[in-house]
């Protein structure tokens, strides 16, 4: 398999990992907020906004890379 064929699969897996980490971090921020640290939880959620902002572009780009030519 040529290395160029691996790139879309690699990027897809990295994106899956990123989304899984986002989910875990959101759970932790909810836990922190429930224990009285709303400011910390808000800061975490603000930092995670970048993932949300870029998600659609990443999905579309991966779809293009993974489609047959």
Buried (B, 14 or more C-beta within 10 A) or exposed (E): EEEEEEEBEEBBEEBEEBEEEBEEBBEEBEEBBEEEBEEBBEEBBEEBEEBEEEBEEBEEBBEEEEEEE
